[in-house]
Amino acid sequence: MPSTYSITLLWDEQQNGYTACCPEFPDMNAFSSSPATAAAEIEAQIQARLDEMQFRGAPPPAPRHCVPFSGQFRLRLPKSLHAALSREAEDEGLSLNGYIQYLLAARHTPRTELQPDAANRFQDLQESVRLIQDRVDSLTFTQDEQPTFLWNNESAATISLQ
């Protein structure tokens, strides 16, 4: 009988076959030229491990379950970073939400899939984010101060946070 544990099948190009693994038991894996055989082999290993754990009286790990995601989450940012990202989004003609989605998607898109122009834009964005982080790190303020800060950089101007 199949277990309720997760099984991941990955194609292994070097060995020309499938590797099956179980995230709940990271030390286990099975290999076969057939995905069905690899899955069956990892199932057998899972069952053997569960039987052994039951014999020892050890509790089995909890199975992972598929959780639906809403596509929404809350993120708390320093006010200075919020302001910087808002200005960048405005400069790009995007909403703040759309701009952050773009930045996250660019971070999780393999570089090999990017077109040359997009790859250059991605590198520009990475450099911009690095510069913003450096400037945000150089801000000097206390919570009691007005939301106007000076950059610790001679080439930068005063910024007002909204």
C-alpha positions as CSV (number, residue, x, y, z in Angstrom):
1,M,0.0,0.0,0.0
2,P,1.5,3.4,-1.0
3,S,2.5,5.7,1.9
4,T,1.3,9.2,2.4
5,Y,4.8,10.6,2.1
6,S,6.0,12.9,-0.7
7,I,8.1,11.5,-3.5
8,T,10.1,13.7,-5.9
9,L,11.2,12.3,-9.2
10,L,14.2,14.0,-10.9
11,W,15.7,13.2,-14.3
12,D,19.5,12.5,-13.9
13,E,21.1,13.3,-17.2
14,Q,24.5,11.9,-16.2
15,Q,23.1,8.5,-15.2
16,N,20.4,8.6,-17.9
17,G,17.6,7.7,-15.5
18,Y,15.3,8.8,-12.7
19,T,16.2,9.5,-9.1
20,A,13.3,9.3,-6.6
21,C,13.7,10.9,-3.2
22,C,11.4,11.5,-0.2
23,P,11.8,15.0,1.5
24,E,10.6,13.5,4.8
25,F,13.4,11.0,4.7
26,P,16.3,13.0,3.1
27,D,18.8,10.2,3.4
28,M,16.8,7.9,1.1
29,N,16.8,7.8,-2.7
30,A,16.2,5.3,-5.5
31,F,17.4,5.2,-9.1
32,S,15.9,3.6,-12.2
33,S,15.6,4.1,-15.9
34,S,11.8,4.1,-15.3
35,P,10.1,6.7,-13.2
36,A,7.5,4.1,-12.1
37,T,10.3,1.7,-10.9
38,A,12.2,4.5,-9.1
39,A,8.9,5.5,-7.4
40,A,8.2,1.9,-6.4
41,E,11.7,1.5,-5.0
42,I,11.5,4.6,-2.9
43,E,8.0,3.5,-1.6
44,A,9.6,0.2,-0.6
45,Q,12.4,2.0,1.3
46,I,9.9,4.3,3.0
47,Q,7.8,1.3,4.1
48,A,10.9,-0.5,5.4
49,R,12.0,2.6,7.3
50,L,8.5,3.0,8.8
51,D,8.5,-0.7,9.9
52,E,11.9,-0.3,11.5
53,M,10.8,2.9,13.3
54,Q,7.7,1.2,14.6
55,F,9.8,-1.8,15.8
56,R,12.1,0.7,17.7
57,G,9.1,2.7,19.0
58,A,10.4,5.8,17.3
59,P,7.8,8.3,16.0
60,P,7.7,8.6,12.2
61,P,8.1,12.1,10.6
62,A,4.9,13.9,9.8
63,P,4.0,13.6,6.1
64,R,4.0,16.9,4.1
65,H,0.7,17.8,2.6
66,C,-0.2,19.9,-0.4
67,V,-1.2,23.3,0.8
68,P,-3.0,25.7,-1.4
69,F,-1.4,29.1,-1.6
70,S,-3.5,32.3,-1.9
71,G,-0.8,34.2,-3.8
72,Q,-0.8,36.8,-1.0
73,F,1.4,37.5,2.0
74,R,2.3,40.5,4.2
75,L,5.8,41.9,4.1
76,R,7.0,44.5,6.6
77,L,9.8,46.8,5.3
78,P,11.8,49.6,6.8
79,K,10.1,52.9,5.7
80,S,13.3,53.9,3.8
81,L,13.2,50.7,1.7
82,H,9.5,51.1,1.1
83,A,10.1,54.6,-0.1
84,A,13.0,53.6,-2.3
85,L,11.0,50.8,-3.9
86,S,8.0,53.0,-4.4
87,R,10.2,55.6,-6.3
88,E,11.7,52.9,-8.5
89,A,8.3,51.5,-9.3
90,E,7.1,54.9,-10.3
91,D,10.2,55.5,-12.4
92,E,9.4,52.2,-14.2
93,G,5.7,53.1,-14.6
94,L,4.6,50.2,-12.5
95,S,2.6,49.8,-9.3
96,L,4.7,48.9,-6.2
97,N,3.1,45.5,-6.2
98,G,3.9,44.9,-9.9
99,Y,7.4,46.1,-9.5
100,I,8.1,43.8,-6.5
101,Q,6.5,40.9,-8.5
102,Y,8.9,41.7,-11.3
103,L,11.9,41.8,-9.0
104,L,11.0,38.5,-7.4
105,A,10.2,36.8,-10.8
106,A,13.6,38.0,-12.1
107,R,15.3,36.5,-9.1
108,H,13.7,33.1,-9.7
109,T,14.0,32.9,-13.5
110,P,17.1,30.9,-14.5
111,R,19.5,33.2,-16.4
112,T,19.6,30.8,-19.3
113,E,15.9,31.4,-20.0
114,L,16.3,35.2,-20.2
115,Q,16.5,36.9,-23.6
116,P,19.7,39.0,-23.9
117,D,17.8,42.3,-23.3
118,A,16.1,40.9,-20.3
119,A,19.4,39.5,-19.0
120,N,21.0,43.0,-19.3
121,R,17.9,44.5,-17.5
122,F,18.2,41.9,-14.8
123,Q,21.8,42.7,-14.2
124,D,20.9,46.5,-14.1
125,L,18.2,45.7,-11.6
126,Q,20.6,43.7,-9.5
127,E,23.1,46.6,-9.5
128,S,20.3,49.1,-8.7
129,V,19.1,46.9,-5.7
130,R,22.7,46.7,-4.5
131,L,23.1,50.5,-4.7
132,I,19.8,51.0,-2.9
133,Q,20.8,48.6,-0.2
134,D,24.1,50.4,0.2
135,R,22.3,53.8,0.5
136,V,19.6,52.5,2.8
137,D,22.4,51.1,5.0
138,S,24.0,54.5,5.1
139,L,20.9,56.3,6.4
140,T,21.2,57.9,9.8
141,F,18.1,58.5,11.8
142,T,16.1,57.9,14.9
143,Q,12.4,57.1,15.3
144,D,11.7,60.6,16.7
145,E,13.2,62.4,13.7
146,Q,11.1,63.9,10.9
147,P,11.0,61.5,7.8
148,T,13.8,63.5,6.0
149,F,17.3,61.9,5.9
150,L,20.6,62.8,4.4
151,W,22.6,60.2,2.5
152,N,26.1,59.6,3.8
153,N,27.3,60.1,0.3
154,E,28.3,63.4,-1.2
155,S,26.8,62.7,-4.6
156,A,23.4,61.9,-3.3
157,A,20.7,64.5,-2.4
158,T,18.3,64.7,0.6
159,I,15.4,62.3,0.3
160,S,11.9,62.7,1.9
161,L,10.1,59.6,2.9
162,Q,6.3,59.7,2.4
